[in-house]
Amino acid sequence: MIEQILQNHSTDDVSPGETIWLDIDVRSARDFGGANVVKNLMKWYPDDPVLDPAKTFFTFDCVVPANNIPYANNQQICRDFARQHGVEVYDVDSGIGSHVMIENGIAVPGATIVGTDSHLNLLGAIGAFGQGMGDQDIAFAFKTGRTWFEVPRTMRIDVSGRPAKGSTARDLTLAIVGELGSRGCLGKAADFDGRAVKGLTIDGRITLSSMATEMGAVAGLIPPDRSVIEYCKTRAAGPFKAVNPKDGATYDEERNVDVSDLGPMIARPGRPDDVVPVSEVGDVPIDSAFIGSCTNGRYDDITRIAELVDGKHIHRDVFAMVVPATNDVYGRLLMRGDIQTLHQAGFIVMNPGCGGCASGQAGMTGEGQVQVSTSNRNFKGKQGAGDTYLASPETVVASALAGRIVTLEEVA
């Protein structure tokens, strides 16, 4: 898939290992790194820094609203630059940039999108090429609409079998990360396919592609089905050219991950690929729970947990936080009454954004604190000084209710 997308955006020969010039449909920068992009633009291209403002965006999502002066300054640097050059800003009330781009039809199947977000490759969920790059590379893309890129080799990951009833897209994703390991797809693109992948909703596809980075992948692409195409058509400003793997396509490697009878999975602290069934972690009391991030902050994720906690209350020793991915998700939850349900169950519902996903954001853990989280990484220090387990929203909410790590089945 990636070779087809790149060839549609380059006049060079697109073959694995070749370095090509690539035309970029969408150029973006977030509040983390955005100010440095602006500084590079003003240093190197002060007279004409933006080739096409209509294809250029700032998305603020890391620390929103800013809770410290450096972030506040960085965001304002981006705002001032954007106003001067006619660039649109999705400001601190918008949500996670990659999700905002999908919802607003900016990212579409077959498109090329770059930004300063290391998880921008989650756009593979809709069959787009998304790539996080450094500040100088993004500044060059703002100015020229192009970048150079080394064409990666591709691994096909066939996800076969039927998961057990109640298994989620996150359980499937954790199973794949655990099977491949953090270096299993290192430097390669991944084509995800197979019966279990075809059955995923767009939200479930986002969950899977968002953790391609944790497999070492350059991108994790899923062939867009009819529902994805229709979703994007209703939002896109114009036509787009989706791609699917060609019959007879050759791959650098092919792997099968059998998820037959897959149940609730969890990644133990320190490594996203240290994945085991929840039943194997033993009796682990928890202090906090987090549901959100680019992996599981979608509407479907949060409505499910609202239904599960309706009429219940989290354990008295647990602090629990929910962070919707975007303002659209937040608004829909508000209208449906889910935010009230979560509040009554003891959850803190934050404004849209990345929330407690990375150091410096809301909801960091303290030394000795044990957290169960739907974020995509749990490296030491990533979310504070405590220990973070990664799991599905269902496992997180079950653990918040019980005060220890359990499956939903144990608290039903």
C-alpha positions in Angstrom: 0.0 0.0 0.0 2.7 2.5 0.9 4.5 2.0 -2.4 1.3 2.8 -4.3 0.6 5.9 -2.2 4.2 7.2 -2.6 4.2 6.5 -6.3 1.0 8.6 -6.7 3.0 11.5 -5.1 6.4 11.2 -6.7 7.9 11.2 -10.2 10.8 9.1 -8.9 11.0 5.3 -9.1 9.4 4.1 -5.9 11.2 0.9 -4.8 12.2 -0.2 -1.3 15.5 1.3 -0.3 15.3 4.2 -2.8 15.3 7.8 -1.6 12.6 9.8 -3.4 11.2 13.3 -3.5 7.7 13.1 -2.2 4.8 15.6 -2.7 3.0 16.2 0.6 -0.8 16.8 0.6 -1.0 18.1 4.2 1.7 19.8 6.3 1.1 20.1 10.0 2.8 20.9 13.3 1.5 20.6 16.8 2.2 22.7 19.9 5.1 20.3 20.8 7.6 21.2 18.1 5.5 23.8 16.3 7.4 26.8 17.6 10.7 25.3 16.4 9.1 24.8 13.0 8.3 28.5 13.0 11.8 29.5 14.1 13.3 27.4 11.3 11.0 28.9 8.8 11.9 32.4 9.8 15.6 31.6 9.9 15.8 30.0 6.4 12.7 31.3 4.5 11.8 34.7 6.1 10.4 36.2 3.0 8.1 33.4 1.8 7.8 30.6 4.4 4.6 28.8 3.3 4.0 27.4 -0.1 0.3 26.7 0.2 -1.5 27.9 3.4 -4.7 25.9 2.5 -2.7 22.7 2.9 -0.9 23.8 6.1 -2.1 23.5 9.7 -1.2 23.8 13.3 -2.9 21.4 15.8 -2.6 22.0 19.5 -3.1 18.8 21.6 -0.2 18.0 23.9 -0.7 20.5 26.8 -4.1 22.1 26.3 -4.8 24.6 27.5 -1.2 25.4 28.4 -0.3 24.7 32.0 3.2 26.3 31.9 4.8 29.3 30.4 7.0 27.5 27.8 4.0 25.8 26.2 1.9 29.0 26.3 4.7 30.8 24.6 5.1 28.1 21.9 1.4 28.1 21.2 1.3 31.8 20.8 4.3 31.8 18.5 2.4 29.4 16.2 -0.8 31.5 16.4 1.0 34.7 15.5 2.7 33.0 12.6 -0.5 31.4 11.4 -2.4 34.8 11.4 0.3 36.4 9.5 0.5 33.8 6.8 -3.2 32.6 6.5 -2.6 29.2 8.1 -5.5 27.6 10.0 -5.0 26.7 13.7 -6.9 23.9 15.4 -6.4 25.5 18.8 -6.5 24.1 22.4 -10.2 23.3 22.3 -9.9 21.0 19.2 -8.3 17.8 20.4 -5.7 15.4 19.1 -4.4 16.6 15.7 -4.4 13.4 13.8 -8.0 12.7 14.9 -9.1 16.3 14.1 -7.6 15.9 10.6 -9.7 12.7 10.0 -12.9 14.2 11.3 -12.5 17.3 9.2 -11.7 15.6 6.0 -8.1 17.0 5.9 -6.6 13.5 6.0 -8.2 11.1 3.5 -7.4 7.7 2.0 -4.4 7.7 -0.3 -3.1 11.1 1.0 0.3 12.0 2.3 0.4 13.9 5.6 3.5 15.0 7.7 3.7 16.6 11.0 5.6 16.7 14.3 3.6 13.9 15.9 5.5 10.6 16.3 2.1 8.8 16.1 0.9 10.5 12.9 1.2 7.2 11.2 -2.1 6.2 12.9 -3.6 7.8 9.7 -2.9 4.4 8.2 -6.2 3.5 9.8 -8.0 5.2 6.9 -5.4 4.1 4.3 -3.4 7.3 4.4 0.3 7.8 4.7 1.1 9.8 7.9 4.6 10.5 9.1 6.1 12.3 12.1 9.3 14.2 11.2 11.7 16.6 12.8 11.2 20.3 13.0 13.6 21.2 10.2 12.0 18.6 7.9 8.5 20.0 8.6 9.7 23.5 8.0 11.0 22.5 4.6 7.6 20.8 3.8 5.8 24.1 4.8 8.0 26.0 2.4 8.2 23.6 -0.5 5.3 21.1 -0.2 7.8 18.3 -0.5 10.2 16.2 1.4 12.7 13.4 0.7 11.8 10.0 2.0 13.4 6.5 1.9 10.9 4.0 0.7 10.6 1.3 3.3 10.1 -2.4 2.8 6.7 -3.7 3.8 5.6 -6.5 6.1 2.2 -8.1 5.6 0.5 -8.9 8.9 -2.4 -11.3 8.5 -4.6 -11.2 11.6 -6.6 -14.4 11.4 -9.2 -16.1 13.6 -12.2 -15.0 15.5 -11.5 -13.3 18.9 -13.6 -14.4 21.9 -16.9 -12.6 22.6 -16.1 -9.3 24.4 -12.6 -9.0 23.0 -11.9 -5.5 21.8 -9.8 -3.8 19.1 -7.3 -2.9 21.8 -6.9 -6.5 22.9 -6.3 -7.5 19.3 -3.7 -4.6 19.0 -1.9 -5.6 22.2 -1.8 -9.2 21.0 -0.1 -8.1 17.7 2.4 -5.9 19.6 3.2 -8.7 21.9 3.6 -11.2 19.1 5.9 -8.9 17.0 7.7 -7.1 19.7 8.9 -3.5 19.7 11.4 -4.2 16.9 9.3 -6.7 14.9 8.5 -4.3 12.2 11.4 -2.0 12.7 11.9 0.4 9.8 9.2 -1.2 7.7 5.7 -0.4 6.7 3.0 -2.8 7.8 0.0 -3.9 5.7 -2.6 -5.1 8.2 -5.1 -7.5 6.8 -7.1 -10.6 7.6 -10.5 -11.5 8.9 -10.1 -9.9 12.3 -8.9 -6.6 10.8 -11.6 -6.4 8.2 -14.2 -6.5 11.0 -12.8 -3.5 12.8 -14.8 -0.2 12.8 -13.0 3.0 11.9 -12.4 3.6 15.7 -10.9 0.1 16.0 -8.7 0.7 13.0 -7.4 3.9 14.7 -6.5 1.8 17.8 -4.6 -0.7 15.7 -2.7 1.8 13.5 -1.9 4.1 16.5 0.3 1.4 17.9 2.3 0.7 14.7 5.0 2.9 16.3 5.2 0.5 19.2 6.0 -2.3 16.7 8.8 -0.2 15.3 6.8 0.4 12.1 7.2 3.4 9.8 3.5 3.1 9.1 0.6 0.7 9.8 -1.8 0.7 6.8 -5.2 -0.9 6.7 -7.1 -1.2 3.4 -10.0 1.2 3.6 -13.4 -0.7 3.3 -16.7 0.8 2.1 -17.6 2.2 5.5 -14.2 4.1 5.8 -14.5 5.4 2.2 -18.0 6.7 2.9 -17.0 8.2 6.2 -14.2 10.1 4.5 -16.3 11.2 1.5 -18.8 12.9 3.7 -16.0 15.0 5.2 -13.5 15.5 2.4 -13.4 18.8 0.5 -12.7 17.0 -2.8 -12.1 13.6 -4.4 -9.3 11.3 -3.3 -7.7 8.2 -4.6 -7.7 5.3 -2.1 -5.4 2.3 -2.6 -5.5 -1.3 -1.7 -2.8 -4.0 -1.8 -2.5 -5.3 -5.3 -3.1 -9.0 -6.1 0.3 -10.7 -6.2 2.0 -8.0 -4.3 5.4 -9.1 -2.9 6.4 -8.4 0.7 9.7 -8.3 2.5 8.1 -10.6 5.2 4.7 -12.0 6.0 3.5 -12.8 9.5 0.4 -14.4 10.8 -1.1 -13.5 14.1 -3.9 -15.9 15.1 -6.3 -14.2 17.5 -8.7 -17.1 17.8 -10.5 -17.0 21.2 -8.5 -13.9 22.2 -9.5 -12.6 25.5 -8.5 -9.4 27.5 -4.8 -8.6 27.2 -2.6 -6.3 29.1 1.0 -4.9 28.8 3.0 -4.9 31.9 4.9 -1.7 33.1 8.0 -0.6 31.2 7.3 -2.2 27.8 4.3 -2.0 25.4 5.2 -5.4 24.0 5.4 -7.2 27.4 1.8 -8.4 26.8 0.0 -11.2 28.7 -3.6 -12.2 29.3 -5.0 -10.1 32.2 -5.5 -13.3 34.2 -1.7 -13.7 34.4 -0.8 -10.4 36.2 -2.1 -11.6 39.6 -3.6 -9.5 42.3 -2.4 -6.0 41.6 -4.1 -3.1 43.4 -4.3 0.1 41.4 -4.3 3.8 42.3 -5.4 5.4 39.1 -7.1 4.7 35.7 -6.8 6.6 32.4 -9.0 6.3 29.4 -8.1 8.4 26.4 -5.1 9.2 24.1 -4.9 8.8 20.3 -5.3 5.1 20.9 -8.6 4.9 22.8 -10.2 8.3 23.2 -12.9 7.8 20.5 -16.6 8.1 20.9 -17.2 4.4 20.8 -14.6 3.8 23.4 -16.1 6.2 25.9 -19.8 5.5 25.3 -19.0 1.8 26.1 -17.5 2.6 29.4 -20.3 5.1 30.3 -22.8 2.2 29.8 -20.6 -0.1 31.9 -20.5 2.3 34.9 -24.0 3.6 34.7 -25.4 3.3 38.2 -22.0 2.2 39.7 -19.1 4.0 41.3 -15.4 3.5 41.0 -13.4 2.2 44.0 -12.9 4.7 46.7 -9.1 4.3 46.5 -9.0 5.0 42.7 -8.6 8.2 40.8 -10.0 7.8 37.3 -9.8 10.2 34.3 -11.4 10.2 30.9 -10.0 12.4 28.0 -12.0 12.5 24.8 -9.9 12.6 21.7 -11.6 15.6 20.0 -14.1 18.4 20.6 -16.5 16.5 18.3 -16.3 13.4 20.5 -16.7 15.5 23.7 -19.8 17.3 22.2 -21.5 14.0 21.2 -20.8 12.6 24.7 -22.3 15.7 26.3 -25.4 15.6 24.2 -25.9 11.9 24.9 -25.5 12.3 28.7 -22.4 10.2 29.0 -20.4 12.9 30.7 -23.0 13.1 33.4 -22.9 9.3 33.8 -19.2 9.3 34.1 -19.2 12.1 36.6 -21.7 10.4 38.8 -19.5 7.2 38.6 -16.6 9.2 40.0 -14.6 9.9 36.8 -12.9 13.2 36.1 -13.7 14.1 32.5 -11.1 16.4 31.0 -11.2 18.6 27.9 -10.2 17.1 24.6 -6.5 16.4 23.9 -3.8 14.0 24.6 -4.5 14.1 28.4 -2.3 11.9 30.6 -0.4 10.2 27.7 3.0 11.9 28.2 5.1 13.7 30.7 4.0 17.2 31.5 0.4 16.5 30.8 -2.5 16.1 33.2 -2.8 13.0 35.3 0.9 12.0 35.7 1.7 9.2 38.1 3.8 9.6 41.3 6.4 7.3 42.6 4.8 4.1 43.8 1.6 4.8 42.0 0.1 2.0 39.9 -2.0 3.0 36.9 -4.0 1.2 34.2 -4.2 3.1 31.0 -5.4 3.0 27.4 -2.4 5.1 26.2 0.0 3.6 23.7 3.3 3.7 25.7 4.3 2.8 29.2 8.0 3.4 29.3 9.4 4.3 32.7 8.8 8.1 33.1 6.5 8.4 30.1 3.5 9.0 32.3 5.2 9.9 35.5 7.3 8.1 38.1 4.7 5.3 38.7 4.0 2.0 37.0 1.6 1.9 34.0 -0.2 -1.1 32.6 -1.7 -0.8 29.1 -5.1 -2.3 28.5 -8.5 -1.9 26.8 -11.1 0.6 28.0 -13.1 -2.3 29.3 -10.3 -3.7 31.4 -9.4 -0.2 32.6 -13.0 0.5 33.8 -13.3 -2.9 35.4 -10.1 -2.3 37.3 -11.3 1.2 38.3 -14.5 -0.3 39.7 -12.7 -3.1 41.6 -9.6 -1.2 42.8 -7.3 -3.9 41.3 -6.5 -5.2 37.9 -9.4 -7.4 36.7 -11.4 -8.2 33.6 -14.9 -6.9 32.9 -16.2 -10.4 33.5 -15.1 -10.3 37.1 -17.1 -7.2 38.0 -20.2 -7.8 35.8 
